[in-house]
Amino acid sequence: MATPGHARYERARFQRRVQAGTACLLCPHSCVIHEQRTGVCGVRKVIGGDLYSLVYGHPCSMAVDPIEKKPLFHFLPASSAFSFATLGCNLKCTFCQNHEISQARLEPRHDPFVRPELIVQEALANECAVIAHTYSEPTIYYEYAYDVAVEARRCGVRNVFVSNGYINRAPLQAIAPCLDAANIDLKSFSEATYKETCKGRLGPVLDTIRLLHELSVWLEVTTLVVPGLNDSPRELSAIAEFLSSVSTSIPWHVSGFHPAYHMQDRDATTREGLEAAVRIGKAAGLEYVYGGNLRLRNGENTECPSCGATLIERERFSVASNRISGGCCPDCGHKIAGVFA
């Protein structure tokens, strides 16, 4: 799908010249970058006083995935998503599950240049209803993601972001008209944890969640439950209560941690720990809480919040059955939150 060509740098959309250098206005780090240097993400560089994306048109990973793998459970169930990513991330989470690409050092490239139109063409060729900007962090390849999203929308393909939510308001508002859904990774409800473990801040992520809901982008949230880091009943309750304050219809995915990257010495999440997180979410009033990747009994099924009927049965990333009819429970007629057509 790639077209021959040389590495190309794309001028960044959100930047401003300041006395000390060039300010990147894309994410809350607000990096002020000097000539020939990059910001925190490592993929946006100042050249001749202007800020450029070093990864535009250079995906490091592309694949066809079930939408359930994102995870998005209330957005076009059982559909296929053409997923892509470039290197880089604007957070430095010590427990990163995709550190091979998100934290990879950017090396000189000899790979072909992949135009945005070719990403969309590949999605269409694979009969994908959705393009997922995922795997690493779509915020840091914003210009590429934006152009892909615009082209996808023109061709009738939908767009979803799987993101850490560390993005400024203006860039998010600019791309939102082309976004159909997002899954935001809410890693903790502690400023200290975000600062020490992720090298970021909690507040901007909460702002992103609120803004996506206000902009009517379908929203789901994921929390990786890490023993001894964010798994206390108090913190999980704080996360669930925040989400419930935005909307009780936001699906919350709590998933099990496996030792990775710089957290090799920490225990994996237990099934009991994940079940406790699910109970906490439901107690906070959330209508849809899912326990992922530890195969809890019925943990990934969608149930009607009104009558309790099982509506969607899932086995890992596949849908075994879907009884939702016209967006409603066929037994009691309750409207199920989501995008089903």
N, C-alpha and C positions, 0 to 999 in steps of 0.2 A: 504493500500500500504506500510505501514511501517513495517520494520523488527525489531523484538525485539533486544534490546541491550542497553548498558549503554552509558551515555554521553561520547563523545570522543572529544579530542582536536586535531586539525590539525596544524602542523607546518606551519607558515606563509611563503609565497614564497618570499616576498620582505622585507628583513631586513638586518641590519648590526650592529655588535658590535661596540660600541664607548666607549670612556673613561667614559662618564657620565651614560651609561646604554645601552639599545638596541634601535636602530633607526628603526622606521617603515618607509619604503620607498614606501608605497602603494599610499598615497595621499599627496597633497601639505601641509598638516599640519606638515609633517615630525616630528612626535612625537618622542621624546627621552624618553623611558619608563623605569622606575626602576623595580626591581624585585617585582613580585606579584602585579604590578599595571597595569592598562589599559590605552590606549590612549584616544583621544577625542571621538572616536566612542563608547567606552565602551565595545567592544566585541573582542578586541585583547589584549592579556595579556602576560607579560613576566614571564616565568616559567623556573627556572634553567638557566637563561641567554638567552634563546631562546624565540622568539615571537610566540604565538599560537593563532589560531582562536578559539573562544569559541562557535561559532554558526555553525560550519561545521556539516552538516547532520541533522540540527534541524530547519526545516522550521516552521514558526509560522503561515503561511497562504498559502493555495493552493486552486486554483479554475480554472474553465474553463471560459474564457472571449472571447468576440469578439475582434479581433485585433484593431477594431476602438476605443475601450475603452482605449488604451494605452496612447495617441491616435497615431495610425499610419494609415494614410488615403491612402498612396501610396505604401503600402506594403501588397501584397496578400489580397486585399479587400474581406470582408465577410468570411475570414478564422477564425478558432478558435485557441486561444492560451492557453496553459496550463501555468498558472501564479503561481509563488511561491516567497516567501521571507523569510528572517529570521529577527529577531529583530535588530535594530540599524541603525545609520546613522552617517555620518561624518560632517554634518551641523546641525545647531540648529535653524532652521527658526521659528520665532515666529508666523507665519501664517500657519504652517504645516497642511496639510489636512489629513495626515496619522499619526498623532503624537502618536496614541495609540500603534503603533508598532515601528515606527522609533525612538521615544524618550522614549520607555519603558525601565524600569530598568531590567537588566538581572538577573533573579533569578535562584537558583539551579534547574536543570532540572531532570525530571523523565519521560520525553516523549521518545518515541522510536526513534532510530536512523534510518534515511531515506537515504539509499545509493543513490548516483547520478544515478545509473542505474534504480532505482525504480521511480525516477522523470520522466525519459525518458519513461519507460514502461507505466506509468500512462498517459503520453501525447499520446502515441500510442493507448492505450486502449480507450481513449476519442476522437480518430480520430482528434487530433490536429496537424496541420502542423507546429506549432510554439511553442517553449517554451519561455515564457516571464519572464525575471529576473526583477522583478518589485515590486510595493507596498512600500517597504522601499528603501534602497540604495544598489544595487548589488556590488558596490565597496567594501563595508565593509565585505561582505561574499565572497570575491573574489575567494578563494581557492575552495569553494563549487560550485560557479558559473562556474569557469573554468572547473572543472571535469564534471559537468552536460553538459556544452557546448560541450566538446570534445566527450562525449558519444552520445549526441544528433546528432552531425554532423556525427558520425559513423553510426547512425541508420537512417539517411536521414531526420532528424527533424531540422528545422531552429531555430536560436536563435536571440532574440532581447533583448536589454538592455533599460530599462526606468530608467534614471539616472540623478542625479544633475550635472554630468560632472566633479566632483571634484576628479580626479584621475591623477596620474603621467603618464608621457609618456611611460615609459618602461612597466608597467603592461598593459596599453591599447594596446600597440603594440603586446604584447604577446598573448592577448586573441582575438585580431581583426580577425585573420584567421578563427575563429569559430563564429564570429558575422556577422549576415546578415543585421541587421538594428538596429537603436538606436533612441530613442527620448530623447533629452537633455532638461532639464528644465533650461532655462535662466531666472533667477528670476528678474534681474535688469540690468541696464547698469551703475550702480554707485558703485564705490569701497566702498564708505561710507555705502551704504545700505547693501552690502554683509558683511562688517565688523560688523556693528551694529545689523543687523536684522537676518543674517544667520550665523555669526561667521565663515566667510570664506573670500575668495578673488575672485574678478571677473576674473582677468587675466587667471588663470588656466582653468576656464570654457570655455573661448574663445579659448584657446589653444586646448582643447578637441574637440570643434566643428570643428576647422580647421583640426585637425589631422584625425578625423573620415572621413571627406570629402576626404582628401588626400589618406586615406587607402581604399577608395571606399566602405565603409560601408554605406548602405542607411541611410540617416539622415533626421529627422524631429525635429523641435524645438517647445517647448511650453513655453509660458509666462503667468503666472497668473497675471491678471491686478488688482492691489490692489489700491483702491482710496487713494490718498494722499501719496502714497509710490513710485509707479513706473508708474503712469498713465498720466504724463504730456506729451503733444505732443512732447516736446524736447527729453525726454527719450525714448519714444516709437519709435520715428524716428531714434534715435541712434541705437536701437536694430535692427530695420528693415534694416537700411543702412549697419550695420555690416554683417548681414546675406546675404544681396544682394551682398556684396563684396566677400563673400565666394562662393556663387552660388545663382543666382536668382531662381533656381529650388528647393531650400530648402522649403518645406512646413512649414509655421509658424502658430501654433495654439495659438490664444489668448483666454484665458478662464476667466470666471467670478469668482471673489473671493466671498466667503461666510464667515462670521465671524467664526473663529475657533481658538482653542488652546489659545495662549496669545494675540490674536487680536480679542477678542470678542466685543470690543467697536468701531470697525471701520465699516463704512457702506459697504454694499455689492456693487459689481460692477453693474452699471445700464446697461440696454440694449443699451442706447445711447452711453455710454462710450465704450462698446465693439465694437459697429459699427464704432466709431471713430478710434479705434485701427486697425480695418480691413482696413479702408480707408488709414490710414498712411502706413500700410504694402504694399498695392498695389501701393501707390504713390512712394514708395522707389524702385519699380521695381520688387518686389517679385511676382512670377507668381501664387503662391498658398497660399492664406491666409484664414484661417478658424476661425470663431467665435464660440466657444464651450460653452456648458452647460447653455446658456440663450435662446436657441432656436430662434436665429435670422432667419429671412426669407432667405432661401437658404444659410444660413451661413455655412453649412457643406457640401454643394454640391461641386463636382469638376467640374470646367469649363475649356474648352480648352483655353489656353492663346493666341491662334492664332485667332480663329473664334468666341469664346465666347459660343460655344455650351455646354449645360449641358451634362456631360459624366457620372458622378456617382451621383445618388440621395440618400441621407442618411436621416434617421429618427432616431435621437438619435444615438444609437450604431449599428443600423442595416442598411444594404444596400438594398434600394428599387429597384434600377436598376443600371446596369453597362453597358455602351455602348462602353467602350474601347475595341478595337479589335487589337490584335497583338501589344499592347502597344501604339497604335495610336488613334487619333480622327478619327472616321469613316466618318466625314463630310469633313474635309480638309486634313487629313493625317498627321497632326502635331504629332510629337513624344511627348508622355506624360511622364514626368520624374517619375520614380518609378520602383517597382518590381511587376509585375503583373502575373508572372507564375513561 
